[in-house]
Amino acid sequence: MKVAIYTRVSSQEQIDGYSLSAQQEICTAFAQQRGWQVFHVYEEPGRSGRSALRPAFQQMIHDAESGLFDVILVHKLDRFSRSLLDVLTYLGRLAENNVTFVSATEQFDFTTPFGKVILAMLAAFAQWYLDNLAAEIKKGKMERFRQGDWNGRLSWGYTTPARLRDELADLGERFRAGRIDAQRYEELAEQIEDALETSEHLHDTAALPSPVDAPGVVQAFAWYATGEYSDREVALMLTEQGYRLDGKPLNMHTVRDMLRNRFYLGEVSYGGGRIKGRKSKKLRTWQPGSQRAIISKEVFQQCEAIRETRRTRHASLEYDFRNQVYPLAGLIEDECGIAWRGHFLRKKRYYRQREQRKLKSECTAGVKACKAHVLERQVEAIVFELDIPTTWKDAVVEKLHRPQPGHRPAIDVTKLHAKLERAKKLYIEGDLSEGEYHKIRDRVKSQIESQPVDQQPISDVDLEQAHELLSSMKTLWHQLTLEERKELLNALFARIYVEADVDENGKRYPRIKAIMPTRVMSALLLGTGVPPSGEDRIRTCGTAYDRATA
């Protein structure tokens, strides 16, 4: 049996002493007596046993559930955990994965048949304890709601008398350490002391407006009520004024939830079930609470009206958003090799794919997004420059039908698939042995895989259609829908390469650097039946750039 040894100490003196090594020696000797193989020793220096959120402990549990060992061995049970709930919970999880628990110096050996029965009973007791605890917590939350007290996380802008006393003590330490000047210290200390004096009649966990953060809540509602600022802009302005949530700057999501929170009206809530068919919405009951309101109902309702107006406006754009067509989507690639996609956010834009940006974090490209018309106008100018004379087309057709020295003709993949199907049919009917069928199948599949898609033969009809299309491009382009333009561009270009450039105002924008034509286009433009390689791109002309940027 493979055994994992777990050792833990909680104080620095024990770390510097012999406790960890002593636990390991005792457990190793115990394992050798049983004939067990030590898989790994998980050491936890300087970690309290009151919580199971310990790195080595969690890694050990993960490895146990992955089936890497059979037994967990500790010096004493309290090394595993000092919490009865954690002991029962994790022993139950170990039992579900057939991993047993042994204490080297106590009568905790669940490797024996009787020990396994005891472990199963403890796991059942742990489940009952958790279910009962959940019911009691729910009951307690309901009672707090009935009495007008807050539940869960206290909303930003509120505090409690107990927290105020801690803040006052922490403020004194920051002042003595020189992290805050005397004037600011006296100002904050006076505000906190005044708040404590006015809350002497409240219990330690009662909610009351924070003298430090409550003005920020009032300011946020006032800004949003003007209708001139978004959630993101309010968050930025609060951050600029020095407001923080758990030491971190506020973001748009925090502000959005804050501006919709009726707790600031002096009300408390209790979350119930969910609306049928709408998983993202919770049924929530509100009633007057015991805390003092920070925001008036008039200001709150004004903010709600502004949000509803904006929601209606965005809803009216929903149809356009879902039906937006991006002609260049899937064609654009920047200097870092990252593809660009289309996205509608107030305006049509093209932007670099975030998934690829994470994979290529070393990329230093100067442009990450742009308005759709910036690139589409450049492509439009390039398309208008494509004007193929009839004599050139005839020369291309003649050259395509002329054998090229050293050029291997392309294989028709359709015929290869047909050959594969015939072999399969003969094998099923018994006319081919299994070995012969596999030999033919592997050979044909190898030919199919080695045949690039763009190496398929170009027909005269393809060239005729392409030439007719390009000859009337300027007249045709403005009559096409966005869907038709997208199809056309995909027929002309395999890839459009962009790079960062700077306009006359010093603003960066993506500029088309080169285009990679499709098979048919390369034949028309280059006069050859062989497509260009990845490095042999068609450079765009200066007149097209000038016209596009203008």
Disulfide bonds with the S-S distance in Angstrom:
Cys336-Cys363 1.65
